Amino acid sequence: MKPTVGIVGGGILGMTAAYRLAQAGVAVTLYERAPDLGGLVGSFDFDGTAVDRFYHVVLPSDHRVLGLAEELGLGDTWRFRPTRVGFYGDGRLFSMTSPKEFLTFPLLRPRERARLAAFVARCQLTKGHDKLDDEPLDAWLRRHCGRGVVEKLWEPLLDSKFDGRYDDLPATYIWARTRRMGSTRDKSGREVMGWLEGGYQTLIDALEQKILALGGEVHAGATVDSIASDGGRAVGVVVDGRLRRFDHVLCTLAPPMARRLLSPGLAAQAPDDHCRYLGVVCLLLRTTRSVSPYYHLNITDRRVPLTTVVETTHVVDPEKVGGHLLYVSKYVDPGHPDHEATTAELEQRYLGYARTIFPDLRDDEIVSSVVQRARVTEPVHLVGGARRLPEMFSIPGLSLASTAHVYPEIVSGQAVMGVTEKVVPGILERLPAEQRAAA
Ligand SMILES: Cc1cc2nc3c(=O)[nH]c(=O)nc-3n(C[C@H](O)[C@H](O)[C@H](O)COP(=O)(O)OP(=O)(O)OC[C@H]3O[C@@H](n4cnc5c(N)ncnc54)[C@H](O)[C@@H]3O)c2cc1C
């Protein structure tokens, strides 16, 4: 008989893990609370056309994502396009796309630009992160970039990304971010970003078909209420009041959500969670024309309390998504009042922020709009993060694997697939010996 694994969560992590386990001969059953699979990378029906719930691109260096797409027969549907990156500071928009624009960037003095350039080069050349784990970010930035660059650039950017709190972050954050963004450049120094036709959802749909073809079960609209235990061991999941027994359970939810599913006996064996978490609030506009000349906008002007504005239709074909898509986005603490604000209030306020940057955006150019919110989207690792990564297999019969295991990389589809590569062999090893032989 095949060994059985129950999987909680149908995001990219749960889906890739289910596929790899099914390929290894395991009978997988996946449960996803939402009516559709995909989680944060999924798409939704935006007035009749499927679009990404949040802005998602793939970088040329995302080899796991590109490799999986190839394996699933989707290799021909990639679109990689040159993109531009902008800054909004001192009430003005600037391009910071080409090396020349970097060297003439008006928000910094020539000496500050030179220090920033040297710092970026240093990040690219620093391969290991061991020494940076215990280094507080702010002090490290001040030492390498100087006060001017920190106050004019890093402080406002970090404030807006971390909802005002970054004093406990390690240097690895900016190191990893700078390296990831460096990997968007092609040989000529141009930034390029990619999109799979239909978005990540295409990958998720193809994974579902493969899992089903391998004999697995995929249940969307099925909330796991708890992870059942017997004598300190996980034995299955409870869905709709019914216990489904499995040889092993994989929970892919971030620790604060995973913990809610554990009985006291299992929770006592769960690893400590050393992360903070960020949520996101995002106004999505579909417009009749391109509003921002940039794919991605960094905002240093504190009068606009947004993290970024992303116009994905610089990468995505506008005709495929019914117009131009502008995501007006802010990362927020899970307790931020914007999670409770009414949709109408948020829509009005976030549109106001967008109009501060793009004052000529007219009402009749906005075809449709929607507010998307998610309370917990990404972990924030603190100083000493590498030593505090949670144990995946501390509870018999249960693996806890999530974005909290992504460190020091920036959380992305690519990084999450790295978590899949770690958890799947661990699960296979832990399946009962006789059933492992069957797998
Ligand atoms: C604004 C934003 C922009 C991003 N941009 C990019 C990008 O450009 N490129 C990139 O690669 N990555 C990007 N990311 C990161 C990427 O979205 C995440 O790394 C990835 O989606 C995490 O996948 P996951 O499966 O771990 O989690 P999730 O997608 O959160 O999946 C967890 C799933 O579990 C389900 N669930 C929760 N509770 C239960 C329950 N009790 N029972 C059953 N199911 C349950 C949820 O509904 C969800 O579907 C972005 C993220 C955000 C928030």
Ligand as a Chemical Component Dictionary entry (heavy atoms), coordinates in Angstrom:
data_LIG
# 
_chem_comp.id                   LIG 
_chem_comp.type                 NON-POLYMER 
_chem_comp.pdbx_formal_charge   0 
_chem_comp.three_letter_code    LIG 
# 
loop_
_chem_comp_atom.comp_id 
_chem_comp_atom.atom_id 
_chem_comp_atom.alt_atom_id 
_chem_comp_atom.type_symbol 
_chem_comp_atom.charge 
_chem_comp_atom.model_Cartn_x 
_chem_comp_atom.model_Cartn_y 
_chem_comp_atom.model_Cartn_z 
_chem_comp_atom.pdbx_ordinal 
LIG C1  C1  C 0 2.552  41.607 -2.463 1  
LIG C2  C2  C 0 3.405  40.409 -2.773 2  
LIG C3  C3  C 0 4.187  40.394 -3.916 3  
LIG C4  C4  C 0 4.996  39.298 -4.201 4  
LIG N1  N1  N 0 5.730  39.301 -5.355 5  
LIG C5  C5  C 0 6.426  38.207 -5.695 6  
LIG C6  C6  C 0 7.086  38.137 -6.951 7  
LIG O1  O1  O 0 7.062  39.076 -7.739 8  
LIG N2  N2  N 0 7.760  36.991 -7.262 9  
LIG C7  C7  C 0 7.805  35.915 -6.406 10 
LIG O2  O2  O 0 8.404  34.887 -6.745 11 
LIG N3  N3  N 0 7.196  35.961 -5.199 12 
LIG C8  C8  C 0 6.513  37.070 -4.821 13 
LIG N4  N4  N 0 5.862  37.110 -3.619 14 
LIG C9  C9  C 0 6.064  36.003 -2.661 15 
LIG C10 C10 C 0 5.176  34.795 -2.934 16 
LIG O3  O3  O 0 3.845  35.203 -3.101 17 
LIG C11 C11 C 0 5.279  33.835 -1.747 18 
LIG O4  O4  O 0 6.611  33.487 -1.577 19 
LIG C12 C12 C 0 4.533  32.536 -1.961 20 
LIG O5  O5  O 0 3.276  32.766 -2.497 21 
LIG C13 C13 C 0 4.382  31.775 -0.644 22 
LIG O6  O6  O 0 3.690  30.577 -0.918 23 
LIG P1  P1  P 0 3.175  29.626 0.225  24 
LIG O7  O7  O 0 2.582  28.431 -0.416 25 
LIG O8  O8  O 0 4.251  29.400 1.213  26 
LIG O9  O9  O 0 2.076  30.478 1.028  27 
LIG P2  P2  P 0 0.601  30.918 0.618  28 
LIG O10 O10 O 0 0.547  31.339 -0.779 29 
LIG O11 O11 O 0 0.171  31.884 1.676  30 
LIG O12 O12 O 0 -0.236 29.569 0.756  31 
LIG C14 C14 C 0 -0.775 29.096 1.964  32 
LIG C15 C15 C 0 -2.160 28.553 1.630  33 
LIG O13 O13 O 0 -2.718 27.926 2.785  34 
LIG C16 C16 C 0 -4.113 28.174 2.776  35 
LIG N5  N5  N 0 -4.645 27.956 4.122  36 
LIG C17 C17 C 0 -4.550 28.779 5.202  37 
LIG N6  N6  N 0 -5.160 28.210 6.270  38 
LIG C18 C18 C 0 -5.638 27.005 5.856  39 
LIG C19 C19 C 0 -6.347 25.952 6.503  40 
LIG N7  N7  N 0 -6.675 26.017 7.803  41 
LIG N8  N8  N 0 -6.691 24.866 5.771  42 
LIG C20 C20 C 0 -6.351 24.771 4.451  43 
LIG N9  N9  N 0 -5.668 25.745 3.796  44 
LIG C21 C21 C 0 -5.309 26.834 4.494  45 
LIG C22 C22 C 0 -4.219 29.613 2.312  46 
LIG O14 O14 O 0 -5.510 29.899 1.821  47 
LIG C23 C23 C 0 -3.140 29.659 1.229  48 
LIG O15 O15 O 0 -3.657 29.363 -0.044 49 
LIG C24 C24 C 0 5.045  38.191 -3.306 50 
LIG C25 C25 C 0 4.251  38.204 -2.153 51 
LIG C26 C26 C 0 3.435  39.295 -1.889 52 
LIG C27 C27 C 0 2.587  39.292 -0.645 53 
# 
loop_
_chem_comp_bond.comp_id 
_chem_comp_bond.atom_id_1 
_chem_comp_bond.atom_id_2 
_chem_comp_bond.value_order 
_chem_comp_bond.pdbx_ordinal 
LIG C1  C2  SING 1  
LIG C2  C3  SING 2  
LIG C2  C26 DOUB 3  
LIG C3  C4  DOUB 4  
LIG C4  N1  SING 5  
LIG C4  C24 SING 6  
LIG N1  C5  DOUB 7  
LIG C5  C6  SING 8  
LIG C5  C8  SING 9  
LIG C6  O1  DOUB 10 
LIG C6  N2  SING 11 
LIG N2  C7  SING 12 
LIG C7  O2  DOUB 13 
LIG C7  N3  SING 14 
LIG N3  C8  DOUB 15 
LIG C8  N4  SING 16 
LIG N4  C9  SING 17 
LIG N4  C24 SING 18 
LIG C9  C10 SING 19 
LIG C10 O3  SING 20 
LIG C10 C11 SING 21 
LIG C11 O4  SING 22 
LIG C11 C12 SING 23 
LIG C12 O5  SING 24 
LIG C12 C13 SING 25 
LIG C13 O6  SING 26 
LIG O6  P1  SING 27 
LIG P1  O7  DOUB 28 
LIG P1  O8  SING 29 
LIG P1  O9  SING 30 
LIG O9  P2  SING 31 
LIG P2  O10 DOUB 32 
LIG P2  O11 SING 33 
LIG P2  O12 SING 34 
LIG O12 C14 SING 35 
LIG C14 C15 SING 36 
LIG C15 O13 SING 37 
LIG C15 C23 SING 38 
LIG O13 C16 SING 39 
LIG C16 N5  SING 40 
LIG C16 C22 SING 41 
LIG N5  C17 SING 42 
LIG N5  C21 SING 43 
LIG C17 N6  DOUB 44 
LIG N6  C18 SING 45 
LIG C18 C19 SING 46 
LIG C18 C21 DOUB 47 
LIG C19 N7  SING 48 
LIG C19 N8  DOUB 49 
LIG N8  C20 SING 50 
LIG C20 N9  DOUB 51 
LIG N9  C21 SING 52 
LIG C22 O14 SING 53 
LIG C22 C23 SING 54 
LIG C23 O15 SING 55 
LIG C24 C25 DOUB 56 
LIG C25 C26 SING 57 
LIG C26 C27 SING 58 
# 
